[in-house]
Amino acid sequence: MSRIKHPTGRLAEMLLIIMALALCFLGYLSINVNRTGALPSSFILHMSVLAAFALATHFAVRFLAPYADPLLLPAVLALNGIGLVMIYRLDLAYGSGSIFYVGFKQALFTLLGVVLMIITLAVVRDYRKLRNYTYLSMLLAIVLLLLPLAPIIGRTINGARIWINIGFSIQPSEIAKICLAIFFAGYLTSRRDALIQGGKSLLGMRLPRLRDLGPLVVVWAASIMILVFERDLGTSLLIFGLFVAMLYVATNQTSWLLIGAILFTPAVFIASRLFSHVQARIDVWLHALEPEIYSRTIGGSGQLVSGLFGMADGGIIGTGWAQGSPSLTPFANSDFVFASLGEELGLTGTLAILALYLVFVERGMRTALTVKDGFGKLLATGFAFTIGFQVFVVVGGITRVIPSTGLTLPFVAAGGSSLVANWVILALLLRISNEARRPASRESGVIDTAELEAVIARQQHKRAGGEGLESTD
């Protein structure tokens, strides 16, 4: 019996992974040659570890999600690899005794992210079952967002109270964004018709009924609480943007975008008047080059201005790996890693990095368009939007398009919680895309050509019989 196998895209994925690894290898090579003129003794070890990470993820996808989109994983591996290379380069500048020496930790977090990605693919065989945990996900997300306010485990770092310490530091909001995406997708799938029909009309906008508005109010209140008490403008903006975007996609009503702006904008304005840390970020955004703002010990624009001058020094093609001075900018490997990359890789390099993010977001949105069930569409949309919007907020803050928020660049910046959470997001997107691209024969992934030919023959026979009847008449 002859069978036609459907292409899975795994060969293309492997070739793209090899290209991503080649970029990382060339980065490590350039850094060491430019600094010392020779390769370090640990070069082979570093490259072997990166290759092992990549191969582990590829074979996990090949066996656990064979029809998943072949571009998602290579894009993430390239971004994560570029981040490791940049952090390694900054570690050499800081020195092993510095508190900013974080390359080894970032490699461990990458390993943890890879392991959790594989576990997620193995455990979540049917993403639709996540809809059963819609309200549990909301409750867990709210608890995670409020944990940093706890008196014992909560920690304030660099002016923001967004961390907890349970033997090691965790940023709960990174896990909460996954839970919120699941909640939003499940809630909006079940309440879509009610939200579209709404209640009374006001100024041409169809307002929702109070019982349908309840979860929106809860999420809005949680966002404002984060903004006010935890001094985390970035997470607040990300959560609220995620909700409004998914609500717009679910209902296809632009009025929800206006309602979201009406809810969020006054809160930010009031907070900027009542809380100094919010006003300080706005001052830095608007008046970064003024001497008074620049010279502030706390809440000054020194970091932002240093990053801007670094990117300006990089120009079009950059200074080259290890040829610039990105370590002069505070937190160059975390909050301002994009400025570090802009200095040494130039506009060309940063545009290539943004293109990788664009590929990731586009393939995530394509998955949302292709998958057939509403829950999967909204969940894929939420995850793709989360990564894309976070990139916009981070890059926009560094380039002074919007106020700086303190978020980190996904997959690239130093930070364990963000990196691990984003690898889990990748796993769930791969699971959804596997379902979206799976052929009709779900058991074997092949089509029986003999059966197909028999069906075609029966259809032709019926058509010929019908024509014969018509001719006898």
C-alpha positions in Angstrom: 0.0 0.0 0.0 1.6 3.3 -1.1 1.6 6.2 1.3 2.4 9.9 0.9 4.2 11.4 3.9 3.4 15.0 4.7 6.4 17.3 5.1 7.0 18.3 8.7 9.6 21.0 8.2 12.1 19.5 10.6 14.9 19.4 8.0 14.4 23.1 7.3 14.4 23.7 11.1 17.7 21.8 11.5 19.3 23.8 8.7 18.1 27.1 10.3 19.4 25.9 13.7 22.8 25.3 12.2 22.8 28.9 10.8 21.8 30.2 14.3 24.6 28.3 15.9 27.1 29.6 13.3 26.1 33.2 14.2 26.9 32.4 17.9 30.2 30.7 17.0 31.3 33.7 14.9 30.4 36.0 17.8 32.5 34.1 20.3 35.3 33.8 17.8 35.3 37.6 17.1 35.2 38.5 20.8 38.2 36.4 21.7 40.3 37.2 18.6 39.6 41.0 19.0 40.5 40.9 22.7 43.5 38.6 22.9 44.2 37.5 19.3 43.7 33.8 20.2 40.9 31.4 21.3 40.5 30.5 25.0 40.9 26.9 26.1 37.2 26.8 27.0 36.1 27.8 23.5 35.3 24.2 22.4 33.4 23.6 25.7 31.2 26.7 25.2 30.4 25.8 21.6 29.6 22.2 22.6 27.2 23.3 25.3 25.4 25.6 22.9 25.2 22.9 20.3 23.8 20.4 22.9 21.1 22.9 23.9 20.1 23.3 20.2 20.1 19.6 19.4 18.1 18.8 22.5 15.3 21.2 21.6 15.3 20.1 17.9 14.9 16.4 18.8 12.3 17.2 21.4 10.2 19.0 18.7 10.9 16.3 16.2 9.4 13.6 18.4 6.9 15.5 20.6 5.5 18.1 18.1 6.6 16.9 14.6 4.4 19.3 12.7 5.2 22.5 14.6 6.2 25.6 12.8 9.9 25.2 11.7 10.8 28.9 12.1 9.9 29.4 15.8 12.6 27.4 17.4 15.5 28.6 15.2 14.5 32.3 15.8 14.5 31.7 19.6 17.9 29.9 19.5 19.4 32.7 17.5 18.1 35.3 19.9 19.1 33.4 23.0 22.6 32.6 21.5 23.2 36.3 20.7 22.2 37.2 24.2 24.7 34.7 25.7 27.4 36.0 23.4 26.8 39.6 24.4 26.6 38.7 28.1 29.9 36.8 27.8 31.5 39.8 26.1 30.4 42.1 29.0 31.6 39.6 31.6 35.1 39.9 30.1 34.8 43.7 30.5 33.4 43.6 34.0 35.9 40.9 35.3 35.1 37.8 37.4 34.9 39.8 40.6 32.1 42.0 39.5 28.5 41.6 40.6 27.5 41.9 37.0 29.4 38.7 36.0 26.4 36.7 35.1 27.3 34.7 32.0 27.4 31.3 33.8 24.1 32.0 35.5 22.5 32.9 32.2 23.7 29.6 30.7 22.2 27.7 33.6 18.9 29.5 33.1 19.0 28.7 29.4 19.5 25.0 30.3 16.5 25.3 32.8 14.4 26.9 30.1 15.2 24.2 27.6 14.4 21.5 30.1 11.0 23.2 31.0 10.3 23.6 27.3 10.7 19.8 26.7 8.7 19.0 29.8 5.9 21.3 28.7 5.8 19.7 25.3 5.7 16.2 26.9 3.0 17.1 29.5 0.7 19.4 27.5 -0.2 17.0 24.7 -3.6 18.8 24.1 -3.4 22.5 24.8 -7.3 22.7 24.7 -7.4 21.1 28.2 -5.8 24.3 29.6 -9.2 25.9 29.1 -10.5 23.8 32.0 -8.2 25.9 34.3 -9.4 29.3 33.1 -10.4 30.8 36.5 -7.7 28.9 38.4 -5.2 30.6 36.1 -6.7 34.0 36.9 -6.4 33.3 40.6 -2.9 32.0 40.4 -1.9 35.1 38.3 -3.3 37.5 40.9 -1.5 35.7 43.7 1.8 35.8 41.8 1.4 39.5 41.0 0.8 40.3 44.7 3.5 38.0 46.1 6.3 40.7 46.0 4.2 42.8 48.4 4.5 40.1 51.1 6.5 41.3 54.0 8.9 38.4 54.4 9.7 37.1 50.9 9.2 40.3 48.9 12.3 42.1 47.8 13.0 45.6 46.5 15.8 45.7 43.9 16.8 48.9 42.0 13.7 50.7 43.3 11.1 48.1 42.1 9.4 45.6 44.4 8.8 42.9 41.8 10.9 40.1 43.3 10.5 37.3 45.9 13.3 35.4 47.6 12.7 31.7 48.4 16.3 30.7 48.6 16.8 32.3 45.2 15.2 35.3 43.5 12.2 34.9 41.3 10.1 37.6 39.4 6.6 36.1 39.7 5.1 38.5 37.1 6.9 36.5 34.4 5.0 33.4 35.3 1.8 35.4 35.8 1.8 36.6 32.2 1.5 33.0 31.1 -1.4 32.3 33.5 -3.1 35.5 32.4 -2.9 34.6 28.7 -4.6 31.3 29.5 -7.3 33.0 31.5 -7.9 35.6 28.9 -8.2 33.0 26.1 -10.5 30.8 28.1 -12.7 33.6 29.4 -13.0 35.4 26.0 -13.8 32.1 24.2 -16.7 31.5 26.4 -18.0 35.1 26.7 -17.3 36.4 23.2 -20.9 36.7 22.2 -21.9 38.4 25.4 -19.1 40.9 25.0 -20.0 41.6 21.4 -23.7 42.2 22.1 -22.9 44.2 25.2 -25.4 46.3 27.1 -26.3 49.9 26.7 -24.8 52.2 24.0 -22.8 55.3 25.0 -21.3 57.8 22.5 -21.5 55.2 19.8 -19.7 52.5 21.9 -21.5 49.3 23.0 -20.7 48.9 26.7 -20.6 45.5 28.2 -22.9 44.4 31.0 -21.6 44.5 34.5 -21.4 40.8 34.9 -19.3 40.6 31.8 -17.2 43.6 32.8 -16.2 42.0 36.2 -12.9 40.2 35.1 -11.9 43.4 33.2 -12.2 45.4 36.4 -10.2 42.8 38.4 -7.4 42.9 35.9 -7.5 46.7 35.7 -7.3 47.0 39.5 -4.4 44.5 39.6 -2.5 46.4 37.0 -2.9 49.7 38.8 -1.8 48.0 42.1 1.4 46.8 40.4 2.0 50.3 39.1 1.5 52.0 42.4 2.8 49.7 45.0 5.5 47.7 43.2 6.8 50.6 41.0 6.7 48.3 38.0 5.3 50.4 35.1 6.5 47.8 32.5 4.6 44.8 33.9 1.5 46.9 34.4 1.5 48.1 30.8 2.2 44.6 29.5 -0.6 43.0 31.4 -3.2 45.6 30.5 -2.0 45.7 26.9 -2.3 41.9 26.7 -5.9 42.0 27.9 -7.0 44.8 25.6 -5.3 43.2 22.6 -6.9 39.8 23.2 -10.3 41.4 23.8 -10.0 43.3 20.5 -9.1 40.1 18.6 -11.9 38.1 20.3 -14.7 40.7 19.5 -13.2 42.5 16.5 -14.5 45.8 18.0 -12.2 48.8 17.9 -14.2 50.4 20.7 -12.4 48.1 23.2 -9.1 49.8 22.3 -10.7 53.2 23.2 -12.2 51.7 26.4 -8.7 50.4 27.4 -7.1 53.8 26.8 -9.9 55.4 28.9 -9.2 53.0 31.8 -5.4 53.1 31.7 -4.5 56.7 30.7 -6.1 58.6 33.7 -4.5 56.1 36.1 -1.0 56.8 34.7 -1.6 60.5 34.8 -2.8 60.4 38.5 0.1 58.1 39.4 2.6 60.5 37.8 1.3 63.3 40.0 1.1 61.3 43.3 4.2 59.1 43.1 7.7 60.4 42.5 9.1 57.3 40.8 6.5 57.5 38.0 7.2 61.2 37.5 10.9 60.6 37.5 10.6 58.2 34.5 8.6 60.7 32.6 11.1 63.5 33.3 13.9 61.3 32.1 11.9 60.5 28.9 11.1 64.2 28.1 14.3 65.9 29.4 17.0 63.3 29.3 19.7 65.8 28.2 19.0 68.5 30.7 21.9 68.8 33.2 19.5 68.8 36.2 17.9 65.5 35.1 21.2 64.0 34.0 23.0 64.7 37.3 20.3 63.2 39.6 21.7 60.5 41.9 18.5 58.5 41.9 16.1 58.6 39.0 18.5 60.4 36.7 19.0 60.0 32.9 22.6 59.0 33.0 21.9 55.4 32.0 19.6 56.4 29.2 22.0 59.0 27.8 25.0 56.6 28.0 23.0 54.0 26.1 22.0 56.5 23.4 25.6 57.7 23.0 26.8 54.1 22.8 24.3 53.3 19.9 25.4 56.5 18.2 29.0 55.4 18.4 28.1 52.1 16.8 26.6 53.8 13.7 25.5 51.7 10.8 27.8 48.7 11.1 28.9 48.9 14.7 32.3 49.0 16.4 32.6 45.2 16.2 32.5 42.6 18.9 34.6 43.6 21.9 35.6 46.9 20.1 33.2 49.2 21.9 32.6 50.2 25.5 29.1 49.0 26.3 30.1 48.3 29.9 30.1 52.0 30.6 26.3 51.9 30.6 24.8 50.7 33.9 23.0 47.3 33.6 24.3 46.9 30.1 23.7 43.1 30.1 20.0 43.3 31.3 17.9 46.5 31.1 20.1 48.0 28.3 21.4 45.0 26.5 19.8 46.4 23.3 22.0 49.5 23.6 25.1 47.2 24.0 24.2 45.3 20.9 23.5 48.6 19.0 27.0 49.8 19.9 28.9 46.8 18.8 26.7 45.5 16.0 25.4 48.8 14.8 22.1 49.7 13.2 22.5 46.7 10.8 22.8 44.2 13.7 20.0 45.6 15.7 17.7 45.5 12.7 18.6 41.9 12.1 17.7 41.2 15.8 14.4 43.0 15.4 13.8 40.9 12.2 14.2 37.7 14.3 11.5 39.0 16.7 9.3 39.9 13.7 9.7 36.4 12.4 8.7 34.9 15.8 5.7 37.2 16.2 4.6 36.7 12.6 4.8 32.9 12.9 2.9 33.1 16.1 0.1 35.1 14.5 0.1 32.8 11.5 -0.4 29.9 14.0 -3.4 31.8 15.5 -4.9 32.3 12.0 -4.4 28.6 11.0 -5.6 26.8 14.1 -9.3 26.0 14.0 -10.5 26.3 17.6 -11.2 29.7 19.2 -9.2 29.0 22.4 -6.1 28.1 20.4 -6.5 31.2 18.3 -6.6 33.5 21.3 -3.9 31.7 23.2 -1.5 31.9 20.3 -2.4 35.6 19.7 -1.8 36.3 23.4 1.7 34.7 23.4 2.8 36.3 20.2 1.5 39.7 21.3 3.3 39.4 24.7 6.7 38.9 23.1 6.1 41.5 20.4 4.7 44.2 22.8 7.5 43.5 25.3 10.1 44.1 22.6 8.4 47.4 21.6 8.3 48.6 25.2 12.0 47.7 25.8 13.4 49.1 22.6 11.0 52.1 22.7 12.3 53.0 26.2 16.0 52.7 25.2 15.5 54.8 22.1 13.2 57.4 24.0 10.1 56.6 22.0 8.3 56.0 25.2 9.3 56.2 28.9 11.6 53.5 30.1 9.8 50.7 32.0 12.4 48.3 33.3 11.3 45.3 31.3 14.0 43.0 29.7 14.5 42.1 26.1 13.0 38.6 25.6 15.5 35.7 25.2 18.4 38.1 25.0 18.8 40.1 28.3 20.2 38.7 31.5 17.4 37.5 33.8 16.4 34.0 34.7 12.7 34.4 35.3 12.0 36.1 32.0 14.2 33.7 30.1 12.6 30.6 31.6 9.0 31.9 31.2 9.6 32.8 27.5 10.9 29.2 26.8 7.6 27.9 28.2 5.7 30.3 26.0 7.7 28.9 23.0 6.7 25.4 24.0 3.0 26.2 24.1 3.2 28.0 20.8 4.9 25.0 19.3 2.2 22.8 20.7 -0.5 25.0 19.1 1.3 25.2 15.8 1.7 21.4 15.7 -2.1 21.1 15.9 -2.6 23.8 13.3 -0.2 22.2 10.8 -1.1 18.6 11.5 -2.5 16.8 8.4 -6.0 15.4 8.3 -4.8 11.9 9.2 -4.0 12.5 12.8 -3.0 9.0 13.8 -0.2 8.3 11.3 0.4 11.6 9.6 0.2 9.9 6.2 -2.5 9.5 3.5 -3.4 6.2 2.0 -3.2 6.9 -1.8 -5.1 3.7 -2.7 -8.0 4.9 -0.6 -7.8 8.3 -2.2 -7.8 6.8 -5.7 -10.8 4.7 -4.9 -12.8 7.8 -3.7 -11.8 9.7 -6.9 -12.9 6.7 -9.0 -16.3 6.4 -7.3 -16.9 10.1 -7.9 -16.0 9.8 -11.5 -18.3 6.8 -11.9 -21.2 8.6 -10.4 -20.6 11.6 -12.6 -20.4 9.4 -15.7 -23.6 7.6 -14.7 -25.4 10.9 -14.3 -24.3 12.1 -17.7 -25.6 8.8 -19.2 -29.0 9.2 -17.7 -29.2 12.7 -19.1 -28.3 11.4 -22.6 -31.1 8.8 -22.6 -33.7 11.4 -21.7 
